Amino acid sequence: MKQENQFIETGKSIKNAELSQMFGKPCFKINGKAFCCFFQECMVFKLAGEEHKEALSLKGSILFDPSGKGRAMKEWVQVPYIHYKKWEHFAKTAAKYVEG
């Protein structure tokens, strides 16, 4: 449960972010666009460029595959709780990314 609490705290730290749902999972959106969600005790972020590479390079991080059928969502990186101290950084970056 501490993982989900950290997800909520991280999402609420983003200005104008709204708690919502994506694929039946809790997420945060800005202007109706999801930028992060909570899945399997991890936080998942929509990222591009260097931030995407950095997130994916963290131990245990993988591309987000909510179906579990080998159809990963290429822009979304699932980052485990062991890296929770980086969650806020990635959440802010993801929020800026979806805002355009």
C-alpha positions in Angstrom: 0.0 0.0 0.0 2.9 2.4 0.6 3.6 2.2 -3.2 0.1 3.4 -4.0 0.3 6.1 -1.4 3.6 7.3 -2.9 1.9 7.3 -6.4 -0.9 9.5 -5.0 1.5 11.8 -3.3 3.6 12.1 -6.5 0.6 12.8 -8.7 -0.8 15.4 -6.4 2.5 17.3 -6.5 1.9 18.1 -10.1 0.1 21.4 -10.7 -3.4 20.9 -12.4 -3.1 17.1 -12.3 -6.4 15.2 -11.8 -6.8 11.7 -10.4 -8.6 9.5 -13.0 -8.6 6.0 -14.5 -6.7 4.4 -17.4 -7.2 0.8 -18.3 -9.0 0.4 -15.0 -5.9 1.6 -13.2 -5.5 4.8 -11.2 -3.8 7.5 -13.2 -3.2 11.3 -13.3 -4.2 13.4 -16.2 -3.7 17.0 -17.3 -6.2 18.5 -19.7 -7.8 15.0 -20.1 -4.5 13.4 -21.1 -2.9 10.7 -19.0 0.8 11.2 -18.1 1.3 8.6 -15.4 -0.5 5.6 -13.8 -0.1 3.0 -11.1 0.4 -0.7 -12.2 1.8 -3.7 -10.3 3.3 -1.7 -7.5 5.1 0.6 -10.0 4.6 4.0 -11.4 4.3 4.3 -15.2 5.2 7.4 -17.1 4.7 8.7 -20.6 8.1 9.9 -21.7 10.2 10.7 -24.7 13.9 11.3 -25.6 16.5 11.3 -22.9 14.1 11.0 -20.1 12.6 7.9 -21.6 16.1 6.4 -21.9 17.0 7.3 -18.4 13.8 5.8 -16.9 14.2 2.6 -19.0 17.8 2.3 -17.8 16.9 2.0 -14.2 17.1 -1.5 -12.7 13.8 -3.3 -13.1 12.2 -0.7 -15.4 10.4 -2.0 -18.5 8.2 -0.8 -21.3 4.5 -0.8 -20.1 2.6 -3.8 -21.3 -0.8 -3.6 -19.5 -2.2 -6.6 -21.5 0.8 -8.8 -20.7 0.6 -10.1 -24.2 3.9 -8.6 -25.6 2.2 -5.4 -26.9 4.2 -2.8 -24.9 3.2 0.9 -25.2 6.5 2.3 -26.5 6.3 5.7 -24.9 5.3 4.4 -21.5 8.0 3.2 -19.0 7.1 1.2 -15.8 9.4 2.2 -13.0 9.5 0.0 -9.9 9.1 1.4 -6.3 12.8 1.0 -5.5 13.2 4.1 -7.6 10.4 6.1 -5.9 12.7 9.0 -5.2 12.8 9.6 -9.0 9.1 9.3 -9.5 8.3 13.0 -9.0 11.0 14.0 -11.5 9.6 11.6 -14.2 6.0 12.6 -13.3 6.8 16.3 -13.9 8.6 15.5 -17.2 5.7 13.3 -18.3 3.1 16.0 -17.4 5.1 18.6 -19.5 5.2 16.1 -22.4 1.5 15.6 -22.6 0.8 19.3 -22.2 2.8 19.9 -25.4 
